[in-house]
Amino acid sequence: MAGGGNRILIDHIAAAGPSVRHANLDAMARRGAEVRPAPKPPTSSSAPVQAPIASRLALLPPDWLPIALVVGDGIIAAISVPTGYWIKYYNAGQVLPFAPYFAAIPVVVFLYLFALAVTGQYRSWRGRTLVDQLFALYGGVGLAAVLIFAAIELGNLGQSYSRLTIVPAVVLAAVVMTLERYLLRQYETRLRRRGIGTERVLMVGASEGSEALIRRMNMFPQYGFHVVGVVSDEVSPAESYFGVPVVGRVGDLSVLVRQLKVDQVFLALPASKRDRLLHLIKLCEDQNLEFKIVPDLLEIMSTRIAANSIDGLPLVGIRRNQMRGGAAFVKRAIDLVISAILLVVFSPVLLVIVTLIKLTMPGPTLFRQERIGRNRHPFVIYKFRSMIPDAEAKTGPVVAYPGDERVTRLGRILRRLSLDELPQLFNVLKGDMSLVGPRPQPTFFDQRYSGEVPRYLERQQVRPGLTGWAEVNDLRGAAPIADRTMYDVYYIENWSLTLDLKCVVLTAMRMFSHHHAY
């Protein structure tokens, strides 16, 4: 593959946003796991490495997905025209002739494919979330609708085409294309879990950036990256690195790339080894290897520097809280309206849960606990009780863990689906919390974290949330608070309504797939 030496990997492996800034933090994951012995490691860096079985299905071309999307989108766009016509004129007394609509189908198909191509629908999905793909899809469908209306106006074709036939056609196309992408995504995920269509990656370096990427790629194999080995001078080849075998030293890179049939090389050396990094970049370029540079994620998140430019002139500023002034007012107004609507919509669910708790376990229905909110003001948070009465009487304040015996059978279901959090809609309505924001910590833990965790107090510049950027990236429960804090600070400094919407959508989509909901 062509060398990509001038590109830096800040791409999020699990939930990349529409902008690069949103992608910077997504690739981060939990730190602190230990290096474990591998079951069958190589005995030395010079030991031969067995070439793996080819990861691509022989009968399936590597670019099958864009081809499938172009064909599918074209068919859907073509079908939407007569369907929109039928919806408008079904049982209507006076109708326009169908012949002009039939003749316009090729033009409509072309406009749809052009608009979707402009919005990046036919680029590789690798490393992109379904949510980001759908956001881009709806932008493309909206652009196609604008182009269709513009064509009617410019061609003075209003007498042959009713605009009321276009609206249902566009809505239908958006719905069916959404279903199409979901099904293709599921099929692609099944293939990639079997190693079909994945990019074989060799990780160079044992840094926090490489650890984060390995964790995310293992957690989300559907994004199409498979780390076949780690090359490091710090970790012995007789060990594994977060479940990935250490296959040799950095000096063996050129040999290992051929033996392992590597598609890409990720260079994750710390900034202190700049000369070594430049040497490896030249090596990859000389051998025409596709490679990316993994930045030192801890350095990225430990600085408040924000770069910008005016007409090519670089400017450096300080990142600040984006939820101030009018933005804070808009966010609070949305919280009020949405929380009130959700309380009405979920009222039957709330009633059922209250009844089940009363029937299955003694004690109060609600769990109340003091937590620290905005500007370090304490408030009482509400949750459905999911543990036995006086659960912390013997253990003291302890975060729930896998197999926690304090959690009841009903509570395990409520926690797994996050239904125990529903009463916090009252906290949102009262103004203690927001729909999206950093999760509030109990007072006991807050006092400890505030003195130990860098930038922890910055989380409390905004209202805590029902869900947050850390939670949708599966950093919840017992996940290290330092990692969660870095995600929360990123959210505060890069807040937008789009990012809030993305958090809400990802929360709903991952309700059944959280790895740390105990």
Stockholm file with secondary structure:
# STOCKHOLM 1.0

chainA/1-518         MAGGGNRILIDHIAAAGPSVRHANLDAMARRGAEVRPAPKPPTSSSAPVQAPIASRLALLPPDWLPIALVVGDGIIAAISVPTGYWIKYYNAGQVLPFAPYFAAIPVVVFLYLFALAVTGQYRSWRGRTLVDQLFALYGGVGLAAVLIFAAIELGNLGQSYSRLTIVPAVVLAAVVMTLERYLLRQYETRLRRRGIGTERVLMVGASEGSEALIRRMNMFPQYGFHVVGVVSDEVSPAESYFGVPVVGRVGDLSVLVRQLKVDQVFLALPASKRDRLLHLIKLCEDQNLEFKIVPDLLEIMSTRIAANSIDGLPLVGIRRNQMRGGAAFVKRAIDLVISAILLVVFSPVLLVIVTLIKLTMPGPTLFRQERIGRNRHPFVIYKFRSMIPDAEAKTGPVVAYPGDERVTRLGRILRRLSLDELPQLFNVLKGDMSLVGPRPQPTFFDQRYSGEVPRYLERQQVRPGLTGWAEVNDLRGAAPIADRTMYDVYYIENWSLTLDLKCVVLTAMRMFSHHHAY
#=GR chainA/1-518 SS CCCCTTCBCCCCSSCCCSSHHHHHHHTCCCCCCCCCCCSSCCSSTTSCCCCCCCSSCTTSCTTHHHHHHHHHHHHHHHHHHHHHHHHHHTTCSSCCCSHHHHHHHHHHHHHHHHHHHHTTTTSCCTTCCHHHHHHHHHHHHHHHHHHHHHHHHHTTCTTTCCHHHHHHHHHHHHHHHHHHHHHHHHHHHHHHHTTTTCEEEEEECCSHHHHHHHHHHHHCGGGSEEEEEEECSSSCTTSEETTEEEEECGGGHHHHHHHTTCSEEEECCCGGGHHHHHHHHHHHHHTTCEEEECCCHHHHHTCCEEEEEETTEEEEEECCCSCCTHHHHHHHHHHHHHHHHHHHHTHHHHHHHHHHHHHHSCSCSEEEEEEECGGGCEEEEEEECCBCTTTTTTTCSCCCCTTCTTBCHHHHHHHHTTGGGTTHHHHHHHTSCEEESCCCCBHHHHHHHHHHSTTGGGGGGSCCEEECHHHHTTCCTTSCHHHHHHHHHHHHHTCCHHHHHHHHHHHHHTTTTCSSCC
#=GC SS_cons         CCCCTTCBCCCCSSCCCSSHHHHHHHTCCCCCCCCCCCSSCCSSTTSCCCCCCCSSCTTSCTTHHHHHHHHHHHHHHHHHHHHHHHHHHTTCSSCCCSHHHHHHHHHHHHHHHHHHHHTTTTSCCTTCCHHHHHHHHHHHHHHHHHHHHHHHHHTTCTTTCCHHHHHHHHHHHHHHHHHHHHHHHHHHHHHHHTTTTCEEEEEECCSHHHHHHHHHHHHCGGGSEEEEEEECSSSCTTSEETTEEEEECGGGHHHHHHHTTCSEEEECCCGGGHHHHHHHHHHHHHTTCEEEECCCHHHHHTCCEEEEEETTEEEEEECCCSCCTHHHHHHHHHHHHHHHHHHHHTHHHHHHHHHHHHHHSCSCSEEEEEEECGGGCEEEEEEECCBCTTTTTTTCSCCCCTTCTTBCHHHHHHHHTTGGGTTHHHHHHHTSCEEESCCCCBHHHHHHHHHHSTTGGGGGGSCCEEECHHHHTTCCTTSCHHHHHHHHHHHHHTCCHHHHHHHHHHHHHTTTTCSSCC
//
